[in-house]
Amino acid sequence: MPLTMLSVGKVAVINGCRAKDTTRKYLEGLGIVPGVPIIIISEMGGNLIVSVKGSRLALSKGVAGQLTVQV
């Protein structure tokens, strides 16, 4: 399911990314890679604050929708 469908506070594991190569490489640099747990800290207007590997990151609704996760 897309990351945008995950509820606040839920933990999921990243399955993949359907974004373009440049966006995918940017996300990989931030530690958002398949197999890594991700938690949604908060959501405002579809934009997300997530926790990955102990860091908090802001993701736009468009980018978050291209990330697939498994609960």
C-alpha angles and dihedrals in degrees: 000000000000117000090241090069093058116103123239111272095020121126120223137166120240112244102179150316127248094190127117119277096261093050092044092053090048091052091047088054088056091052097257099137134137114284096028120120116241129191127196108228098181143343129213121177091338093307114118139215107206136182117226123170091343095309128109116226134181117227127187119235090250095053093042090053090058093056116087121207140182123216 
